[in-house]
Amino acid sequence: MSLPQNLRDFATLVAIIAHLRGPEGCPWDRQPTHLSLRENLLEECYEVLEALDRAESARLSEELGDLLLQVVLHAQMAREAGEFEIGDVVQSINEKLIRRHPHIFGSGKAGDAEEVTHNWEVLKRNERAEGASMLDGVPKEMPALAYSQRVQARVARVGFDWKDAEGIIDKLVEEVGELKAAADHEGRAREFGDLLFTLVNIARRMGIDAESALREANRKFYRRFKRMEELCRQRGLSFKDLSFDQQNALWDEAKSGE
């Protein structure tokens, strides 16, 4: 294969990956399977999310490219197995977009975003197999917070939701009480899960993405703790030898420096 010329062409990417997987390609690129690339695909998704959270457009462009690589690579492996190819992937999503936007590409009508959402649910319900749940389409492998928020949002679309935020706050207080009253570890774990589920519901009602909010809290903790370690090194201190009050004072100092 000669050196590709048009590097902005999607077909060039498809051709490069096909060549790398071919007889004259790279031994390493011929090894992966759908299953062996599961972690790679997940990792690339997380890196896209991190670029989005940090609003780094240049990095987002790069990470989307890495994610696109995973998509095309899986399609190429399927092509080699005689299952499907990248054209089938593109055709499938194009058909779905057209089918689910009849108010744009057909005779359907929708006056606002709320009506579009209602119509979307009707269309998806018609696509589901008989007896299937509207929750079946949410991947169970999603991170727990994200999965919780997604399923709660889905049932809310069909009216299974608190009428106001006050009811959710009352439920949160109830869950805290049940957690405190739990008699054993199994009970505490169960009640803690219910508490998290309720917190996610509050986040959804407030327009907060629970997964993103926790990632940001994790980054903030990492940033502050790293600063605490730096302060200890500068002062010749051992962090583990500090009292809890001293550690908290160091935390406040790291926090105030932001």
Phi, psi and omega in degrees: 000127178286162182299125181301146182260304184270093184281356178265359184269128180300323180298331178295317178299315180300318181292320180297313182294320178298319180293316180298328180274351184278178183302327181260014183269211186264128180303324181292318182289344178275348185282319188301153173235171177306314184291320183292342181264004181303311182294324178298316180298316180295317180299317180295323177298317180294324180290326173296316180299320180295320178296322177294315181299326183267001179053043180258094188297320180296318179291323178301317178301316181294316183291326175296326176296318178296322179291320178298324176303317180298318180297311182293325179295316177296321179295322179293318178296322178293323178297317179296329181272001180072025184266303177197176177222179187299328178298324178292323178297313180295317180298319182298314182287327176296316179297320181294317179298317179293316182296323184269004176233058181295337178285349178253314186254004181218209184263000180292164180227145176208121185277332181209178183296326180295319179291325176299316179298317178299312180297322179301316180295320178297316180297315180293325178296321179292334181279338184287147177292154181299131180088353181282149178273150176292349179268350184297334182281353179272118183301125181289347180278356179299154171306145189303317181296314181296319179297316180301315181293323182293314182291325178293323178294323182294315181289333178295329180296336179254020172093357180274083186201158175294144180288330179211167183293335182301320180297324179290321178297318177298320178295323178298315178299318178299316181293323177298318179297320180291326176295316180295329184272352182301137188270338183217177184298317180300317179293319179296319179296318180296314181291327177295321176299317178297322179296315178298319181300319179292321178298320178296322178297319177298317179301315180300316181294333180268003180074024181256132175278111186300318181298315180294321181297319179289323177299319180294320177296321177297316179297320180296317178297315179301314182299315182288320180292322178298321177295322177298317179297321178297318180297321178296316179297319180297329185258005178068032182255154173257119186301318184292342180271352179283148174289166180298322178295320179294320178297319179295323178295322178293322177299314180298323180292317178296322180293319182291338181279358183279000000 
